[in-house]
Amino acid sequence: MLACNLNAISEAELSTYRSLCSRLQDAVTERRELTDGYAFRLTEESVSLLDAARWVNLERLCCPFLTFRLEITGSERDYWLTLEGPLGAKAIVHEALGSRR
């Protein structure tokens, strides 16, 4: 069974991680279900691309089983964050980012 390990994120970075996670959840404007994960359309007005990358950098510490992809097209203000993984990862991603919309 897969499980995230929040202890992998330092105490000093935990509040930043939680804040970024909340902002990412609020920035989701569209969600696409994939076979082994989800793709989320995010709006840069709600969370910058840099902050999304900061979240990925922290999230990969506690969930190393996930594959992350940020997709940006030219100068569009929206971008996609895709999270995929092995069997069981999809439920974790849904709980983290997919359940608000």
N, C-alpha and C positions, 0 to 999 in steps of 0.2 A: 504494500500500500504506500502511495506517495503522501508526503506531508511536507509542508513548508517549515522551515526552522528559523523563526524570528531571532533566535539567539545568534545567528550568523551576522546580524546587523548590529554594529556597535551601539552601545547605550547613547553615545554622543550623536549618532545619526538616526536613531529611532524616531525622534519627533519630526525630523525632516522627512523621513520615509512615510510616516503616517499622514503628514500634511500633503505630500505629493500624491499619495494614493487617493486621498479624498478629492483632490483637485482633478485627477485623472477621471475618477468616477463621474464627477460633475461635468466634465468636458465631452463625454461620449455623446455624439449626436446620431450615431448609427452603429448597429452591431450585426455582424455576419457570423453565423455559426459555420464552422468548418468541421471536417471529419475528426480532427484531433485537437481542436482548440477554437479560438474566436479571433475575429478581426474587428477592431474598433476604429470608427472614424472619430477623430478628435479635432476640435476647433482651436486654432492657435490663440484666439481671443480669450479662451478659458485657461489653457495651459500651453506654455511655449514648448517648442520642439526641444529646446535645451533642457527644460524641466522634465519632459517625458524621457529623455535620454538619462537624466539623473536618476529617475525612478527605475528605469531598466537596470542601471548599474547597481542599484541597491537590491532590487527584486531578484536579480540573478544570484545574489549571495544566499538568499534564503530558499530559493526555488531553482537549484541548478539543473533540474531535469527539464526546464522549459527552454524553448527556442524562441527568441525575440526577433522581431523585424519591424523597423520603422520605414514606412514608404512615403516619400515626398515626391510630388509631381510639380516640377517647375516652381512657379511662384504662387501656387495655390495656397490659401490660408489653412485649409484643412489637410490633415495627413492621417495615415493609417498606422495603427499599432497592432501587430499580429503576435499572438502568443499561442504556441503549439507545444505538444509534448506527448509522452507515451500514455498508454491506457491509464485513466484516472486523473490525468492532468486537466482535462476539459472541465471537470466538476470544480476543481480548485480555481481555475481561471474564471469560471462563471461566478463563483462566490466572491472573488476579489474585485472583478470589474463588470461582470455581466448582469448582476442581479438588480441594478438600479433602474434599468430601462427595459 
